[in-house]
């Protein structure tokens, strides 16, 4: 078997043959009249009328010898078979094809359409051109790219040789298209908010820090899709806004977590968390049916059905039911002991982290879909407190397959309460809690000017990864990779 360098050298020599024949091996011009998809859909009429067509694409199959050659072209819209017969074009042009065309090359062919004896739609070639001469071969179509890191590093080959991957990314595009259309159909204005911030408000996560040269100051990549900015728009008089965009969190990777991903967040004036629960349920059901044609999914060992009404789970009640711990009354030591007894590792010994870790242990046992409501105030620094119990908040999370795939709440619009909660978050930061929320005092100033009752909600591409039952890294076109050493 020839080495990679030998194959490359042979292909370089074919470039010289093409140049000597007056054919540009890397042309900028394609003269195609139809995509492959159009040739397939229009085949009956074009084959009957013997209409000449020109199609282009990558050579993904090449077989035959002597005076007859068959090949397959893929242009992304479909795959089409070509037939090259020596008598249908000049001897020189036929020989040039035989001597220079390899698998992976991009070529353009002109001819008429017909059906072979084996009922295969085919173009009988009368002329051809090289569009791009590939210097490296494609992976073997049977084994493909086996090494996971190599697959991600050469994602273009991974997708090219794995048709179901291409199909998944078309579904992902439709996933966000359906989401965007749903929001617009419900009267939400699409907005853009800053991705570089002075403080990272809107979530509890460790940010990426960078440097603003012109202002000579450190800044952060956003960890939410403009939560505090969209709330400013509520104060500005916009009744409904949403944004779909990238967020960045400088944290560990897992099947459910990445450092860079896409989220959607909406903000709805004069609405509360119960309104948000109803709208988000409707949106998830719309996504499931329009993108996947089903409401039932199996992932992470759980099967869930998004149709119908979803049950509601109370945060404090559920934790007590599963662990015996009342997170509102139990001491930090009681929580630590319970976590140790359960064999759960935890980081940080403050009440907020211990409470959150206990809940995450319980969450794994819930298939969903379900709404988790009434989170304690300490783990919800931006949520409005419940009128009948100020220790709890008007917050909801959507739970599917033991994980959180959506988060919303009645937004806190009391500036005095918000300032007090930011003060608490600042103390947590000073105690070394990397995930505590950075206070944003200008946001508090905005609240002092008045923000209407508002519901906010957000979800990310984790939901899509659950619906296709793949680790979230697999569902990104180009996941972040360390450079090769």
N, C-alpha and C positions, 0 to 999 in steps of 0.2 A: 504494500500500500504506500502510495506516494505521501511524503511529508507535507505539512502545511506550506512550508516554504517552496517546495517543488511545485505544488498546485498553484501557488501565487505566481511563481515564475512563468509557468505555462500560460496562465491567463494574461500576464503582462505581454507575452509574445503575441497573443491574439489581438491585443490592442494595436500592435504595430501592423498586423495584417489588415485590420479594419481601416487604419489610417491610409495604408497604401492603396486600398480599394476606394478611397475617397469618402469613407463613411466615418462620421464623428462618433467615437465610442462614448461620449458624454455630452450629448446634445441637449440644448435647452428647449427644443421645439418638439411637441407632439402634435401629429396631424389626425388624431383619432376622431372619428365621426360619432362613435357610440361607446359608452361604457360597456363592460361585459354584462352588467345587469340589464342594460337596455337591449343588448343583443339577444339575451335570453328571453326577455319579456316580449320582444318584437319578432322573435324567430319565425313564427308561422307565416306572417306576411312577407318578411324579408327573404325567407328561403323560397317561397312560392314565386316572388317577383324577381328573384335572382339579383336583388339590389346589392351592389358592391358596398362593403362596410370596411372601416378601419378600426381595429381595436388595439389596445395596448395593455401591458401588464408584466408581471414577473413570471419567468419560466419556473414552474413548480413541478413539472414532470417532463421528461424528454426520453423518447424511446423510438426504436426502429433503426434500420440501417439500409444501405444501398440507395435505391431511388425513392423510397418512401419514408418519411419521418412523421411521427405524431408528437405533439407537445401540449401542455396545459398552461394557460395564462391566468393569473390571478391579479386583478386590479383593485381589490378591496370590496368591489360590488358583487363579485362572483367569480367562478372559475369556468373557463371555456376551452374546449379542445380545438387545436389547430392541426391541419394536415398539409404537409409540404411534399409535393410530387415534382420530380425533376423536370417533367415536361411542361409544367405550368409556369415556369420562370426560367430565366437564362441559366445556362450551365454555370456561369461565373457567380451569379447571385445564389444559386443553390449550393455551390461548393463553399462560398463564403459563410453561409449559414452553418453548414456541416463543420467547417474548420474553426469557427469562432464562437458559436453560441453554446453556453453552458447553463446548467441549473443555476438559478438565482439572478441571471441577467434580466434586465428589463428590455423588452423588444416591442415593436409595433408591426402589425401585419395587416395587409389589405387582401380582401378576397370575397367570395360569395358563400352563403350559408347553405348547408345541406344536412341531411340525416344519414348516418352510416347504416350498414346492414345490422349493426347491433343497437340501433335506435339512439345513437349518441349525436347530440347537436354539435356540429363541427363547422369551422371556417376553412374552406379550401383556398390556400394562400397563392396569390399571384405576385405579391411583392412584400418585402419586409425591410425593416431598418432596426439597427441597434439604437436604443435610447440610453442605456447605462450598462456598461460592462462591469460586472461584479468581480472583484479580485479575490474574494473568499467564498467558499461554498456554504450552503445551508447545512444545519444539523441534520443528521439522519432522521427521516420522518417517522420512523418506528420508535426509536429510542429518545429522540429529541435532546433537550438539555436536562440532564439528571441532577446535577449539583444545584442546590437551592440558591446559593449565592451567585452562581454563574447565571441562573435563570433571571434573577433580579438585575444583575449587572448588564446582561444582554437581553433586556426585556423585549426589544424589537424582534429578536429571533424567537423568544419564548411565545409571544403572541402570534407571530407568523406561522409557527409550526404547531400551535395548539388552538384549533378553531373555537373551542368552548370558551377560551379566555377572551377572544375577540367578542364573542356573543355577550359575555358578562359585562364588558365595558360599554357595549351599546346599551345594555340594561341599566347600567349605572348612570349613563347620560340621561336616559329616560326617567330614572328615579328622581333626579334633580329637576328635570323639565316638568314632570307632573307636580312636584312640590311647588315650583315657581308659579305654574299656572293656577294651582289651587289657591295660593295666597292672593294672586291678582284677582281671581274670580270672586274672592271674598272681600275685595275692596282694599287690600293692603298695598301700600306704595313701596316699591323696591328702592332701597337707599344704599349708599356706600359710606362707611365710617372709617376712621383711621386704623391702620394696622401697626403703626408705630406710636407708642404711648409713653407719657411721662410716668404714669402709674398703671398697673395692670388690674383694673377693676373688672367686676362682673363674674369672677369665678375664683375658686381656691386652687391654685396650681403654681408650680415653679416656672417662672418665665425665662425666655432667652433675653439676655442683655446685649445691647449693642451701643454704638457711640455715634452721636450726631456731631459731625465735624463742624458744621456752620455755627451751631449753637454752643459748641464746646461742652457737651453734657452727655451723660449716660441716659439711654432710653430703653424701652422694652418692646418686644414683639407681643402683639395682643394675645390674650388667652381666651377671649370670648369674642363673639361677632358683634362687637360694638354695643354691649348692653348699656353701659352708662351713657353712651352717645345717643342711642335710640330713645332712652328715657328723656334726654334733653329735648328730643324732637316732640315727645308728648307734651312737654311744657311749652314748646314753640307753637303748638296748636295742630300738629298732624295727628289725626285720629288713629291711623293704623299704619305701621311700617314693618318692613322685614328686610333681612339681608342674608344672602348666601355667600360665604367666603371662607378663606383659610384662617386657621388659628394655629398657634404654636405653643407647645408646652415642653419645657426642658426636663422631661421625666423619663422613666424607664419604658421599655417596649414590652408588649405582651400581645396575645392574640386579640385583645380588645383595645390596646393603646398604642398610639404612635406620637411622635413629636410634632408632626405637621399633618393636618387633616382639614376636611371641609365640614362646616356646621351651618345650620340655618337658625336664625332667631327672629321671632316676631314680637311686637309690642302693640297692645290694643287698649286704647283709652276707654274709660267708662266700662271696663269689663273686669271680672275677678277670676280667681283660680278655677271656679266651677265652670265658667264660660270657656276658659282655656282647655279644661279637660274634655269638654264636649267637642270643641273644634279640633283638637289634636287627635282624638279618636277617629273622627270623620276623615281627617287627612291621612292617617296611617292606613285606614281601610281603602281609601282611594288609591294610594300608592300601591298597595298589595294587589288590588284588582286590575289596575291599569298597566302596571309594569310586569307583574308575574301571572296574572290571570287566576289567582287563587288567594284565599285568606288563611290557609293552613300551611305552616312551615315546621320543619324539624331542624334543630341546631343545638349544639353543645349538650346533647343528651336530653333535650326537652322538645316536646311538640306543643305548639300553641296555635290557636285559631283567633284571628283578629276580628272576626265578624261578631255581630251582636253587641250587647252591653258588657262592659268590663267590670269585674269586681273591684271594690275599694278596700284597701288595707290600711289600718292605722299604724303609724311608725312605732309608737310606744307600746301599743298592745301587741304587735307582732313580735317585737324583740323580747318582751316578757314571756310571750307564749312559747317561743323557741328556746330561750336561755334562762328564763326565770329572773332576769335582771330588769328592774324598773329604772330606765335611764334617767328619769327625772329625780329619783329619790336615792338611788344607790350611790355609794361613795366611789371615788376613783380606785381605791384599793379593791373593792368588790368587783369592779369591772375588770381590773387586771387579773384577779384570781380566776374569774370566769373565763377570760380569754386564754389563760394558761391551761385551765382544765380542758378547754376545747381544742387545745393544740394550735391556737391561732397566734401567729407572730404579729406584733404590733410595733409601730414606730411612734415615738412621742408619748408622754405620759399625762398630757393635759386632758381635761374632760371631753373636749370637742373631738380629739382624735380617737380616744377610747370608745366613745359613743358611736362614731362613724364606723369604726372597725367591727364593733358588735353587729351593727346593722348589715354591713357587707357580708358577714358570716351568714346571717339569716337570709339575705337576698338570694344566695345561691340555691336555696331550696324552693324557689317560687318559679314555676314555669311561665305564668302569665298567659295572656296579657292582664295586667292589673295596674290600678292606680295606687301608689303609695302616697298617703297624705299626712298632714299635721306633723311635720318634722319639728324637733325642738329648735327654739330660737338660736341656740348657740351654734348649730350647724347650718344656719340659714341667715346669714348676716344682711341679706337684701330683701328678705320676705316680710310681708306684713304679718303682725301678730294676730292670733285669733282673738276675737272680741270676748269670748267666754273663757279663754284660758291663755293669758299673755305669755306663758312659757312655751306655747306651741305656735306654729305659723301656718298661714294659708298657702302651703306649698304642695305641689304634687310632682311625682316622678312616675314615668311609665316603666314598668318592670316586664321584661321579656327574657325568657331563658336564663333566669338567675342573674340578670344584669340590668343596669339602668340605661335606657335608650331614649330618654327624653326628660326634660326638667323644666318646670314652670312654677309660677306663683303669682299671687296678688302682690304687686310691687309695693315695697315700703315707701310711702310718700310723706312720712312724718320726719322733718329734718332733725328734731331733737332726739328722737329714737335712733335715727340713722347715725348721728354723730356719736352717740353712746356706743353703738355697736362697732363703729370704726375704731373707737378708742380701745375696745376690747381686742379687736384684731391687731391693732398696733402693739398691744402688750404681748400677744402671742408671738408676733414677729420678733420682738425684743427678747423673748425667751427661746428663740431659735427655731420656731415653726416655719419651715420654708414654704408651706402650702397655705398659710394664712393669707387673707385678702388684704392687699395694700389699701390703706385709706385713700380716698379721693375727695379732698376737702372742697374743691370747686364744685363737685357734684352735690355736696351738702348745701352749698350756697344756692345752686339751682333749685333745690327742693324748698329753700326758704322763699323763693319767688312763687312756688306753687306748682305741683304736678298733679294732674287729675288721677282719680283711681285708675289703675292700669294693670293689665295682665301681661306677663312676659313668658315666653316659652322658647325652648331651643332643643334641637336634636342634631346628630351628626351622622357621618357615614358608617358609624358602628351599626346603625339600624340596617343599612344595606348589607353589611358583612354578615349579619345574622340571617337576613332573608336568603342569601345565597349559601349560607353555612360554610363560610371560609374565614380564616384569620384575617383581620383587617388589613394586614400588610399585603396579602394576596390580592386584595381588591383595589390597590393603588397602582396606577400605571407605572410610576417610577418611584418606588419607596427609597428612602434615603439609604445610601450605602457608604461605608468607609472606603476611602481610596485603597487601591491595591498597594501592598507594601513592596 
